[in-house]
Amino acid sequence: MSWINHLYVIYQKLDAPGCEEVKHNILKAQIDGCNRGEIYFSVLQQLVHIKVEKAPVYELIKGEVENIIQYSREQYLN
């Protein structure tokens, strides 16, 4: 599964009450990127911010975030 598919699962999970701002911030990072690599790193940066600043929300999406990080290991470090 590609990282973008994991991102869509994250969006679905963030439809939960109290997660709207987090979802908006990730979506904004995705929209602000102008090419595939830049979008990926913008979204990844936002996810790291969520891990630090909004730990309860991060726990909700932790599995998908780890899959997105694994994608970067496979794509960019090989």
Backbone as a ProteinNet text record, in pm:
[ID]
protein_1_A
[PRIMARY]
MSWINHLYVIYQKLDAPGCEEVKHNILKAQIDGCNRGEIYFSVLQQLVHIKVEKAPVYELIKGEVENIIQYSREQYLN
[TERTIARY]
85.3	0	90	56.3	137.8	107.9	197.6	182.5	54.9	14.1	-105.1	-230.9	-231.4	-344.2	-351.4	-235.1	-231.9	-279.6	-245	-288.6	-441.9	-502.9	-648.8	-713.3	-651.6	-702.3	-692.1	-580.9	-564.3	-677.1	-706.8	-815.7	-947.4	-974.6	-1098.6	-1102	-991.2	-985.6	-998.8	-948.6	-952.8	-1088	-1185.2	-1322	-1386.3	-1316.7	-1367.1	-1376.7	-1470.5	-1482.8	-1352.1	-1319.3	-1199.3	-1074	-1085.1	-967.1	-971.3	-1072.4	-1091.8	-973.4	-918.7	-806.1	-683.4	-658.3	-543.8	-560.5	-679.2	-705.8	-685.2	-734.4	-718.5	-570.4	-490.4	-348.6	-273.6	-308.3	-244	-287.1	-415.3	-465.7	-400.7	-383	-316.7	-172.5	-102	35	36.4	-62.4	-69.5	-95.2	-185.8	-221.3	-107.2	-34.4	73.1	193	211.1	321.3	295.7	400.6	378.4	420.6	492.1	523.2	521.5	528.6	510.4	604.7	732.2	827.8	804.7	776.4	752.5	624.1	522.3	397.6	424.6	497.8	527.7	598	701.4	776.8	698.3	612.3	526.5	429.6	369.5	276.3	350.6	467.4	545.2	582.9	620.6	653.5	531.5	415.8	293.9	263.3	285.3	260.7	355	479.8	574.9	529.5	481.1	429	312.9	224.5	111.3	162	264.2	319.3	367.5	428.3	483.7	375.9	288.8	194.2	58.1	17.5	-118	-111.4	-44.8	-20.6	-147.6	-259.6	-380.2	-428.6	-420.8	-461.1	-360.4	-233.8	-130.8	-155	-196.2	-222.6	-331.3	-426.1	-534.3	-482.5	-377.9	-328.2	-187.5	-138.5	0.3	37.4	-46.7	-16.9	2.9	-83.5	-71.2	52.1	82.1	201.9	325.8	330.9	445.5	456.7	344.7	346.6	398.7	362.4	411.5	561.8	610	753.7	826.1	769.2	828.9	838.4	738	741.1	865.1	896.2	1013.9	1141.6	1146.2	1265.4	1283.4	1174.1	1179.9	1212	1153.1	1167.7	1292.3	1326.3	1430	1562.8	1566	1691.5	1752.1	1681.7	1735.6	1798
-117.3	0	123.7	222	343.3	433.1	526.1	614.6	696.2	730.7	814.6	737.5	606.5	525.6	525.1	517.9	525.1	662.5	765	899.9	910.3	847.6	851.1	778.5	672.3	603.6	697.6	770.6	868.6	971.5	1022.4	1119.5	1061.7	937.1	874.4	866	828.4	818.7	955.6	1058.7	1193	1260.9	1188	1238.6	1232.5	1170.5	1158.9	1297.4	1314.6	1443.3	1483.4	1609.9	1662.5	1652.8	1594.1	1576.1	1663.2	1746.8	1825.1	1915.5	1981.4	2072.6	1997.2	1881.3	1800.2	1757.8	1711	1670.4	1788	1903.5	2023.3	2056.4	2047.1	2080.3	1983.5	1854.8	1757.6	1783.6	1807.4	1835.3	1960.1	2062.4	2184.5	2155.1	2073.1	2036.1	1962	1878	1804.4	1898.9	1991.4	2084.4	2182	2224	2320.9	2265.2	2133.2	2073	2085.4	2104.2	2124.7	2005.1	1910.2	1788.4	1671.3	1552.7	1432	1425.7	1446.8	1441.6	1550.7	1670	1781.3	1758.7	1704.7	1674.4	1572.5	1468.8	1363.2	1420.9	1499.3	1552.6	1657.3	1732.5	1827.6	1753.8	1648.2	1568.9	1499.3	1443.6	1375.8	1471.7	1592.3	1692.9	1722.3	1730.7	1755.9	1638.2	1516.3	1398.4	1393.6	1432.9	1438.9	1543.9	1656.1	1760.7	1706.6	1630.1	1571.6	1476.7	1398.7	1304.5	1377.9	1492.6	1569.9	1649.9	1715.3	1810.7	1752.8	1646.3	1592.1	1440.3	1394.3	1250.9	1165.1	1207.8	1123.1	1102.2	1205.5	1192.9	1104.5	1121.8	1040.3	891	856.9	716.2	658.5	741.8	699	662.1	730.4	712.3	653	607	561	454.2	355.3	247.4	299	388.5	444.8	532.9	608.9	694.1	606.2	497.8	407.3	348.3	318.6	268.4	373.4	498.9	607.5	623.7	614.7	624.3	506.8	388.3	270.2	290.6	354.6	384	464.2	564.5	647.1	566.2	475.9	390.4	307.2	254.3	169.5	249.3	367.6	445.5	531.6	593.2	695.9	650	539.9	497	377.7	320.5	206.9	252.8
0	0	0	-78.7	-83.7	36.3	59.8	175.5	167.3	47	31.9	75	54.4	100.8	253.2	318	464.6	512	435.8	470.8	465.2	367.3	359.2	476.7	525	644.4	765.2	772.2	879.6	873.6	754.1	740.7	791	759.9	804.8	957.2	1018.3	1163.5	1229.5	1161	1218.3	1197.9	1146	1141.9	1280.2	1374	1511.5	1575.5	1666.7	1736.3	1804.5	1794.7	1858.3	1772.8	1654.5	1568.5	1443.3	1431.6	1309.4	1279	1380.4	1358.8	1310.5	1368.1	1326.7	1181.2	1145.7	1007.6	913.2	951.4	869.1	847.7	952.5	942.2	850.7	857.8	768.5	625	604.6	470.4	412.9	494.6	448.9	407	483.7	447.3	314.6	292.5	166.4	49.8	68.8	-38.5	-67.5	37.1	19.7	-56.7	-55.8	-130.7	-279.6	-357.6	-501.4	-585.7	-528.1	-601.3	-505.8	-557.7	-477.4	-356.8	-374.6	-264.1	-162.4	-208.3	-117	-37.2	-100.3	-30.2	79.3	44.8	141.6	264.1	242.2	355.3	433.8	368.1	439.8	531.2	479.1	558.8	672.2	642.9	746.1	858.4	823.7	924.4	1012.5	953.3	1029.5	1122.2	1075	1157.9	1277.7	1257.6	1369.1	1469.8	1421.1	1509	1593.2	1532	1603.7	1711.9	1679.4	1777.6	1902.2	1882.9	1994.5	2066.5	1991.2	2049	2085.1	2020.4	2040.9	2053	2156.9	2176.2	2171.9	2232.2	2225.3	2081.4	2000.2	1859.8	1786	1816.9	1753.1	1778.4	1899.8	1931.7	1841.9	1800.2	1711.8	1572.9	1527.4	1390.5	1385.3	1497.9	1510.1	1406.7	1386	1291.2	1150.6	1106.9	972.2	960.6	1065.7	1064.1	1050.4	1124.2	1115.1	974.9	911.1	773.2	676.7	698.8	613.6	631.9	754.7	780.8	715.4	723.7	659.9	509.4	450.7	307.4	272.9	354.9	325	335.5	429.4	441.5	316.4	265.7	147.2	20.8	8.2	-114.5	-120.2	-9.7	-12.2	43.3	117.1	174.9	103.2	9.1	-67.9	-195.7
[MASK]
++++++++++++++++++++++++++++++++++++++++++++++++++++++++++++++++++++++++++++++

